[in-house]
Amino acid sequence: MHKGAKISIGVVAAAIVGAAGLGAYNLVDAVAGDGSTGAHGEPAPLRTGPPTAEEIKKTARDFLAAWESGDTAKAAALTDNAGAATTALTGYREMAHVEKVSLKPGTPQGTKVPFSVSAEVSYGSQRSTWTYDSSLAVVRGQSTGHALVDWQPAVVHPQLGRGEILRTNAGAPPEVEALDRNGTKLDAKDYPSLASVLPQLRKKYGEKAGGAPTVEVQAVPEGGGTPGAGTPGAAAKTLHVLSKGKPAQLKTTLDAGVQRAAEAAVNLRDDASVVALKASTGEILAVANSKKTEFNTAFLGQTAPGSTMKIITSAMLLEAGKAAPGKPLPCPKYATYGMRFHNVEESENPGATFAQDFAASCNTAFISLAGQVGDGALAAEARDVFGLGLEWKTGVATFDGSVPAESGAGKAAAMIGQGKVQMSALNVASMAATVRAGSFHQPYVVDPSLDGRQLARAPRSLPGGVAEQLRGMMRLTATAGTGARAMSGLGPDTGAKTGSAEVDGQPKPNGWFTAYRGDVAAAAVVPRGGHGGDSAGPIVASVLRAS
């Protein structure tokens, strides 16, 4: 101290106190909220008030750096809602499929900090750079005194709302332009019965036929499923498109001309279904229903086929040597096997042959042979020769027929297509096709080479002699039997079988008719139509004429 200088004790004391106060403030400012203590070991007081400009800048920088590096835990810890931030930032990489992200902070505007985003999104073979701008706000943490990011879903993307998450996924299956076998476009407007078929083809074959779905990043309700699905009352929002969908062209086995004829034929009835196919390959040429609903009755119907079943029953009896076309087999009015059976209108022909019984559709003649075949013989013939009950892979949903093994009255009823036997028009058309070709060819509407599926194969073919006998009996039905009126004028290479399936409580039986002309076989059913030759016969004939 210089000699002669005078210093006020009060001033000195004030200076000392002031210096101590300044030191205490700096210490608290440096460590506030991190568990440090003050100069005398007491917990440092929490910072209060709005975050400073430096805090805002540093917090935003540290948060964006942690997010960019993939350190989700560190980034979330710099927010005021670590749990929600962890979920959102984890989902950003795992559900939005962001492999890499670059985040560039802009100039703070008060407590708000804008930043730009450049995200590399990868989904399957699709890759895309997604750029957008977002922002965050910095607030003072109430429990810690730290400067923290005010967590909101909009930090991840400005259009992301509460209760929403980001998700990248393929959208709806690609559009499919279905073509017939000759390249003609098929659509439900021109061919209404295909309204139940075309959506299945789109879903199953869109990508296999060369199409591609749209791949998008969307904001979807949390727990709302795939993009576009969402939850009731909340629609998904598309935020970025990785790739636009590409439509596909799918060639089918259908024939536009035959399909048009089938549509016209069933439309003459309130309720009718018809199917046509190539006997030698199983290719489906047409499918039509007069009732235009999502349920494709022609492929999925399950009803008793009536006397069209006698095609399989005859094959069984011929193979077993229990009958022969020219061998006498009386057709009485009634026959009993577990229960009493009768013919339509209780007709009879005591001097009939087996071929005549078939052509006239005599129930009692067939019932009279029920005791000469095993309980499982009919089911085995239906499965092993006609392919019924096997797993058909047509390309769309189908019922593949059911002929269970029966005994007693059930076995007798099955022999004439009643009881528990169930079939669709597709199944019955396939029965006629098997006779025409001599072996079963599983029906299909999309060539199996497109997706490598294996078509069902019956264990064995019809013996050559039996196939020839059956064709002769069906030819007799088409020219001089119950199918003659419907088949008139269709030429020499034809065969037919009628059916009338009685249903309990129904005033008229369901009318069935199946036939072939050359290499095309068809079958139709008219519920409550009465005699099959009169109701379903004209429908089949119209389709065969167009083939």
C-alpha positions in Angstrom: 0.0 0.0 0.0 1.3 3.4 -0.9 2.2 5.6 2.0 -0.4 8.2 2.8 -3.3 6.4 0.9 -6.6 6.4 2.8 -9.1 3.5 2.3 -12.6 3.4 3.7 -13.2 0.2 5.6 -16.8 0.2 4.3 -15.6 0.3 0.8 -13.2 -2.5 1.3 -15.9 -4.7 2.9 -18.3 -3.9 0.1 -15.6 -4.9 -2.5 -14.9 -8.2 -0.8 -18.6 -9.0 -0.6 -19.1 -8.0 -4.2 -16.2 -10.2 -5.4 -17.5 -13.2 -3.4 -21.0 -12.7 -4.9 -19.6 -12.6 -8.4 -17.7 -15.8 -7.9 -20.7 -17.6 -6.5 -22.9 -16.5 -9.5 -20.3 -17.7 -12.0 -20.0 -21.1 -10.2 -23.8 -21.7 -10.2 -24.1 -20.6 -13.8 -21.5 -23.2 -14.8 -22.9 -26.2 -13.0 -26.6 -25.4 -12.3 -28.7 -28.6 -12.3 -25.8 -31.1 -12.6 -25.6 -32.0 -8.9 -22.7 -29.7 -8.1 -22.6 -27.8 -4.9 -21.9 -24.2 -4.0 -18.8 -22.7 -2.3 -19.8 -24.1 1.1 -21.1 -27.5 -0.1 -24.8 -26.5 -0.5 -26.7 -27.6 -3.7 -26.3 -24.9 -6.3 -29.6 -23.0 -7.0 -31.5 -23.9 -10.2 -31.3 -21.5 -13.1 -34.6 -19.8 -13.7 -36.0 -17.5 -16.4 -35.9 -17.9 -20.2 -32.9 -19.6 -21.6 -30.1 -17.3 -22.8 -29.2 -17.0 -26.5 -26.0 -19.0 -25.9 -28.0 -21.8 -24.1 -30.5 -21.9 -27.0 -27.8 -22.2 -29.6 -25.8 -24.8 -27.7 -28.8 -26.9 -26.8 -30.1 -27.0 -30.4 -26.6 -27.8 -31.7 -26.1 -30.6 -29.2 -29.5 -32.1 -29.8 -29.2 -32.1 -33.6 -25.7 -33.5 -33.4 -26.9 -36.4 -31.2 -29.9 -37.1 -33.4 -27.7 -37.0 -36.5 -25.1 -39.4 -35.1 -27.8 -41.9 -34.1 -27.3 -41.4 -30.3 -31.0 -41.5 -29.5 -30.5 -41.7 -25.8 -28.4 -38.5 -25.7 -30.7 -36.6 -28.0 -33.8 -37.6 -25.9 -32.0 -36.6 -22.7 -31.7 -33.0 -24.1 -35.5 -32.7 -24.4 -38.2 -32.1 -21.7 -39.9 -35.5 -22.6 -37.2 -38.1 -23.0 -39.7 -41.0 -23.3 -41.7 -39.5 -26.2 -38.5 -38.3 -27.9 -36.9 -41.8 -27.6 -40.0 -43.4 -29.2 -40.2 -40.9 -32.0 -36.4 -40.8 -32.8 -36.2 -44.6 -32.7 -39.2 -44.9 -35.0 -37.6 -42.3 -37.4 -34.9 -44.8 -38.2 -36.7 -48.1 -37.7 -40.2 -47.4 -39.0 -39.5 -44.6 -41.4 -36.5 -46.5 -42.6 -34.1 -43.5 -42.4 -30.6 -44.9 -42.7 -28.8 -41.6 -42.4 -29.8 -38.1 -41.6 -28.0 -34.7 -42.0 -29.3 -31.8 -39.8 -28.2 -28.2 -40.2 -29.2 -25.7 -37.6 -30.2 -22.2 -38.8 -30.1 -18.8 -37.1 -32.1 -18.8 -33.8 -35.2 -16.7 -33.8 -35.8 -16.0 -30.1 -36.2 -19.5 -28.5 -37.0 -21.1 -31.8 -34.3 -22.7 -33.9 -35.0 -23.6 -37.5 -33.1 -26.5 -39.1 -32.9 -28.3 -42.4 -33.2 -32.1 -42.8 -31.7 -34.3 -45.5 -32.7 -37.9 -44.8 -31.6 -41.0 -46.7 -34.6 -43.3 -46.8 -34.2 -47.0 -47.9 -37.1 -49.5 -48.3 -36.5 -52.7 -50.1 -34.8 -51.8 -53.4 -36.1 -48.3 -53.2 -33.8 -45.4 -52.0 -34.5 -41.7 -51.9 -33.2 -38.5 -50.4 -35.9 -36.7 -48.4 -35.3 -33.0 -47.7 -37.5 -30.7 -45.7 -37.3 -27.9 -43.1 -38.3 -28.1 -39.5 -37.7 -26.3 -36.2 -37.4 -26.7 -32.5 -37.9 -24.5 -29.5 -35.7 -24.4 -26.4 -37.2 -24.0 -22.9 -36.0 -24.0 -19.3 -36.5 -27.3 -17.7 -38.6 -26.8 -14.6 -37.1 -29.6 -12.5 -33.5 -29.2 -13.7 -33.0 -25.6 -14.7 -31.4 -26.9 -17.9 -32.1 -25.5 -21.3 -34.0 -28.3 -23.1 -35.7 -28.9 -26.4 -39.4 -28.5 -26.0 -40.4 -31.9 -27.3 -43.2 -32.0 -29.9 -43.8 -34.6 -32.7 -43.5 -31.6 -35.1 -39.7 -31.5 -34.3 -39.3 -34.7 -36.4 -41.4 -33.3 -39.2 -43.6 -30.1 -39.2 -46.7 -32.0 -40.4 -46.4 -34.7 -37.7 -49.2 -34.2 -35.1 -49.8 -35.6 -31.6 -50.5 -39.3 -31.6 -48.9 -39.7 -35.0 -45.7 -41.5 -36.1 -43.8 -41.8 -39.4 -43.8 -45.0 -41.3 -42.4 -46.0 -44.7 -44.1 -48.8 -46.5 -45.4 -50.0 -49.8 -48.9 -48.8 -50.4 -51.7 -50.6 -52.1 -50.9 -53.4 -54.6 -50.1 -52.0 -58.0 -52.9 -51.5 -60.5 -53.3 -54.5 -62.8 -54.7 -54.3 -66.3 -56.1 -57.8 -66.9 -56.0 -59.1 -70.4 -57.8 -62.0 -71.9 -55.9 -64.8 -73.7 -55.8 -62.7 -76.9 -54.7 -59.5 -75.3 -58.2 -57.9 -75.0 -58.5 -55.7 -71.9 -60.9 -57.0 -69.3 -62.6 -54.7 -66.8 -65.6 -54.9 -64.5 -67.5 -52.2 -66.5 -67.7 -54.4 -69.6 -67.7 -57.7 -67.8 -69.5 -57.2 -64.5 -69.0 -60.8 -63.2 -65.3 -60.2 -63.1 -65.7 -57.6 -60.3 -65.1 -60.4 -57.8 -62.1 -61.8 -59.7 -60.1 -58.8 -60.8 -59.3 -57.5 -57.3 -57.9 -60.9 -56.4 -55.7 -60.9 -59.4 -54.5 -57.4 -58.6 -53.6 -58.3 -55.0 -51.9 -61.6 -55.8 -50.2 -60.9 -59.2 -49.6 -57.1 -59.4 -45.9 -57.3 -58.6 -45.4 -60.7 -60.2 -46.7 -59.3 -63.5 -44.2 -56.5 -63.5 -46.1 -53.9 -61.5 -44.8 -52.0 -58.5 -46.6 -50.4 -55.6 -46.1 -46.8 -54.5 -43.6 -46.5 -51.7 -44.2 -43.6 -49.4 -43.3 -42.0 -46.0 -46.5 -41.3 -44.3 -47.7 -39.8 -41.0 -50.0 -42.4 -39.5 -51.9 -42.7 -36.2 -49.8 -44.5 -33.7 -50.8 -48.1 -33.8 -52.8 -47.4 -37.0 -51.3 -50.2 -39.1 -49.9 -49.8 -42.6 -49.9 -46.5 -44.5 -53.3 -45.8 -46.0 -55.0 -47.9 -43.3 -54.8 -45.7 -40.3 -57.5 -45.8 -37.6 -61.1 -44.9 -37.9 -61.5 -41.1 -38.3 -57.8 -40.5 -38.9 -56.3 -40.6 -42.4 -52.7 -41.2 -43.2 -50.8 -38.2 -44.7 -48.2 -38.7 -47.4 -45.1 -36.7 -46.6 -42.6 -38.1 -49.2 -42.8 -40.5 -52.1 -39.8 -42.8 -52.7 -41.2 -44.3 -55.8 -44.4 -44.0 -57.8 -46.3 -47.2 -58.5 -46.2 -48.9 -61.9 -49.2 -50.7 -63.3 -48.9 -54.3 -64.5 -50.4 -56.1 -67.4 -51.6 -59.6 -66.5 -52.6 -62.1 -69.2 -55.3 -64.5 -68.1 -56.8 -67.6 -69.6 -60.2 -65.9 -70.0 -61.6 -65.4 -73.5 -63.4 -62.0 -73.9 -65.9 -63.4 -76.5 -66.8 -66.4 -74.3 -67.0 -64.2 -71.2 -69.4 -61.8 -73.0 -71.6 -64.8 -74.0 -71.6 -66.1 -70.4 -72.6 -62.7 -69.0 -75.5 -62.4 -71.4 -76.6 -66.0 -70.7 -76.8 -65.7 -66.9 -78.4 -62.3 -67.1 -81.6 -63.9 -68.4 -82.0 -65.5 -65.0 -82.4 -63.8 -61.6 -79.9 -66.3 -60.1 -77.5 -68.4 -62.2 -73.8 -69.2 -62.5 -71.7 -70.6 -65.3 -68.1 -71.6 -66.0 -66.4 -72.6 -69.2 -62.9 -74.1 -69.6 -60.6 -76.0 -72.0 -60.9 -79.7 -71.3 -57.3 -80.5 -72.5 -55.6 -77.9 -70.3 -57.9 -76.7 -67.6 -57.7 -73.1 -68.8 -60.8 -71.2 -67.6 -62.4 -69.3 -70.5 -65.3 -67.6 -68.7 -67.0 -67.2 -65.3 -70.3 -65.4 -64.8 -72.9 -64.9 -62.2 -76.2 -63.1 -62.6 -75.9 -61.8 -59.0 -73.0 -59.3 -59.1 -71.7 -59.5 -55.6 -68.3 -60.0 -54.0 -69.1 -63.7 -53.5 -68.2 -65.5 -56.7 -70.8 -68.3 -56.6 -69.5 -69.9 -59.8 -66.2 -70.6 -58.1 -67.1 -70.7 -54.4 -70.7 -72.1 -54.4 -71.2 -75.3 -52.3 -74.4 -77.1 -53.3 -75.5 -80.6 -54.2 -74.8 -81.2 -57.9 -77.7 -83.5 -58.4 -77.6 -86.0 -61.3 -74.5 -84.4 -62.9 -72.7 -86.5 -60.2 -73.7 -89.6 -62.1 -70.7 -88.9 -64.4 -68.4 -89.8 -61.5 -70.8 -92.6 -60.3 -70.8 -94.1 -63.8 -67.0 -94.0 -64.0 -66.8 -95.8 -60.7 -69.4 -98.5 -61.8 -67.8 -99.0 -65.2 -64.3 -99.3 -63.7 -65.6 -101.9 -61.1 -67.4 -103.9 -63.8 -70.7 -103.4 -62.1 -72.3 -101.9 -65.2 -71.8 -101.5 -68.9 -73.5 -99.1 -71.4 -75.4 -101.9 -73.2 -76.1 -104.0 -70.2 -79.7 -104.1 -69.0 -80.3 -102.2 -65.8 -84.0 -101.6 -65.0 -85.3 -98.2 -64.0 -88.1 -98.8 -61.5 -90.3 -96.0 -60.0 -88.8 -96.5 -56.6 -85.6 -98.1 -55.0 -84.8 -98.5 -51.4 -81.3 -98.4 -49.8 -81.5 -97.1 -46.3 -84.4 -95.0 -47.4 -86.8 -94.8 -50.3 -85.7 -93.0 -53.5 -87.7 -92.0 -56.6 -87.2 -90.6 -60.1 -88.3 -87.2 -61.3 -92.0 -87.4 -61.8 -91.8 -91.1 -60.7 -90.9 -92.2 -64.2 -89.8 -95.8 -65.0 -88.3 -97.9 -67.7 -88.2 -101.6 -66.8 -86.3 -102.5 -70.0 -83.6 -99.8 -69.8 -79.9 -100.3 -70.3 -77.3 -98.6 -68.2 -76.6 -96.0 -71.0 -80.3 -95.3 -71.2 -80.5 -94.9 -67.5 -77.7 -92.3 -67.7 -79.3 -90.5 -70.6 -82.7 -90.4 -68.9 -81.1 -89.6 -65.5 -82.8 -92.5 -63.7 -82.1 -92.3 -60.0 -83.4 -95.7 -59.0 -81.2 -97.6 -61.4 -78.1 -96.1 -59.9 -79.4 -96.7 -56.3 -80.0 -100.3 -57.1 -76.2 -100.8 -57.4 -75.3 -99.1 -54.1 -74.9 -102.4 -52.3 -72.3 -103.6 -54.9 -69.7 -100.9 -54.2 -67.7 -100.1 -51.1 -68.6 -97.2 -48.8 -65.5 -95.2 -49.8 -65.5 -96.1 -53.5 -67.3 -93.0 -54.8 -65.1 -90.7 -52.7 -62.0 -92.3 -54.0 -63.2 -92.1 -57.7 -64.0 -88.4 -57.2 -60.6 -87.6 -55.7 -58.2 -90.0 -57.5 -59.6 -89.6 -61.1 -61.6 -86.4 -61.1 -59.4 -84.4 -58.8 -62.2 -83.2 -56.5 -61.2 -82.3 -53.0 -57.6 -81.8 -53.9 -56.0 -78.4 -53.3 -56.7 -76.5 -56.5 -54.5 -73.5 -57.2 -56.5 -71.7 -59.9 -55.0 -68.2 -59.2 -58.1 -67.0 -57.3 -60.2 -68.4 -54.5 -62.2 -71.5 -55.4 -64.1 -74.3 -53.7 -62.6 -77.6 -54.8 -65.5 -80.0 -54.3 -66.3 -82.4 -51.5 -67.4 -86.0 -51.9 -67.2 -87.6 -48.4 -67.2 -91.4 -47.9 -70.7 -92.5 -46.8 -72.6 -95.6 -45.9 -76.3 -96.6 -46.0 -78.7 -94.0 -47.3 -75.9 -91.4 -47.4 -73.9 -93.5 -49.9 -77.0 -94.0 -52.1 -77.8 -90.3 -52.0 -74.2 -89.4 -52.9 -74.4 -91.6 -56.0 -77.1 -89.3 -57.4 -75.5 -86.1 -56.2 -77.5 -85.5 -53.1 -76.7 -85.9 -49.4 -73.4 -84.4 -48.3 -71.9 -84.0 -51.8 -71.0 -80.4 -52.4 -69.8 -78.7 -55.7 -69.6 -75.4 -57.5 -70.2 -74.8 -61.2 -66.4 -74.9 -61.7 -66.2 -78.4 -60.2 -69.0 -79.7 -62.4 -67.5 -78.2 -65.5 -64.2 -79.9 -64.6 -66.1 -83.2 -64.3 -67.3 -83.0 -67.9 -63.8 -81.8 -69.0 -62.2 -84.8 -67.4 -64.4 -87.2 -69.4 -63.7 -85.3 -72.6 -60.0 -85.2 -72.1 -59.7 -88.6 -70.4 -57.8 -87.2 -67.5 -58.1 -84.4 -64.9 -56.5 -81.1 -65.7 -56.8 -78.7 -62.8 -58.7 -75.5 -63.8 -56.8 -72.2 -63.6 -57.2 -68.6 -64.6 -53.6 -67.5 -64.4 -50.8 -69.6 -65.9 -48.8 -71.3 -63.1 -45.5 -70.3 -64.7 -46.1 -66.8 -63.5 -45.7 -67.6 -59.9 -44.3 -71.2 -60.0 -47.3 -72.7 -58.2 -47.9 -76.5 -58.6 -51.3 -77.4 -60.0 -53.2 -80.3 -58.4 -52.7 -83.6 -60.1 -55.1 -86.6 -59.8 -53.3 -89.9 -59.0 -54.6 -91.6 -62.1 -56.5 -91.0 -65.4 -59.7 -92.7 -66.6 -58.9 -96.0 -68.2 -59.2 -95.5 -72.0 -62.1 -97.9 -72.4 -64.1 -96.3 -69.5 -63.4 -92.8 -70.9 -64.8 -93.9 -74.3 -67.9 -95.5 -72.7 -68.6 -92.3 -70.7 -68.2 -90.1 -73.8 -70.7 -92.4 -75.6 -73.2 -92.1 -72.7 -72.9 -88.3 -72.6 -73.3 -88.2 -76.4 -76.5 -90.2 -76.0 -77.7 -87.7 -73.4 -77.0 -84.8 -75.7 -78.7 -86.2 -78.7 -81.6 -88.3 -77.4 -81.7 -87.8 -73.6 -82.5 -85.1 -71.1 -80.0 -82.7 -72.7 -81.1 -83.1 -76.3 -83.3 -79.9 -76.5 -80.5 -77.6 -75.1 -77.8 -79.2 -77.2 -79.6 -79.2 -80.5 -77.6 -77.9 -83.4 -74.2 -77.9 -81.5 -72.7 -80.6 -83.8 -71.5 -84.2 -83.4 -68.6 -83.8 -80.9 -70.7 -83.1 -77.9 -71.7 -84.7 -74.6 -74.0 -83.6 -71.8 -75.5 -84.5 -68.4 -78.5 -82.9 -66.6 -79.2 -82.6 -62.9 -82.0 -81.6 -60.6 -80.9 -81.3 -57.0 -83.7 -81.3 -54.5 -83.3 -79.1 -51.5 -85.4 -79.4 -48.3 -88.0 -76.7 -48.1 -87.5 -75.6 -51.6 -90.5 -75.9 -54.0 -88.3 -76.5 -57.1 -85.0 -78.3 -57.3 -81.8 -76.5 -58.3 -81.2 -77.0 -62.1 -77.8 -78.2 -63.2 -76.4 -78.8 -66.7 -72.9 -79.7 -67.8 -71.7 -80.4 -71.4 -68.8 -80.2 -73.7 -68.4 -79.3 -77.4 -65.1 -80.1 -78.9 -62.4 -79.1 -76.4 -64.6 -76.7 -74.4 -66.6 -77.9 -71.3 -69.1 -75.8 -69.4 -71.4 -76.1 -66.4 -74.3 -74.0 -65.1 -76.5 -74.0 -62.1 -79.9 -72.2 -61.6 -81.1 -72.3 -58.0 -84.8 -73.2 -57.8 -84.7 -73.6 -61.6 -86.4 -76.9 -61.8 -85.3 -79.4 -64.5 -81.6 -78.8 -65.4 -82.1 -79.3 -69.1 -84.7 -76.5 -69.2 -83.1 -74.0 -66.9 -79.3 -74.4 -66.9 -79.1 -76.1 -70.3 -79.7 -73.0 -72.5 -77.0 -71.1 -70.5 -74.4 -73.8 -71.2 -75.4 -74.1 -74.8 -75.0 -70.3 -75.3 -71.6 -70.4 -73.9 -70.5 -73.4 -76.0 -71.8 -71.8 -79.2 -69.5 -68.8 -78.5 -66.5 -71.0 -77.8 
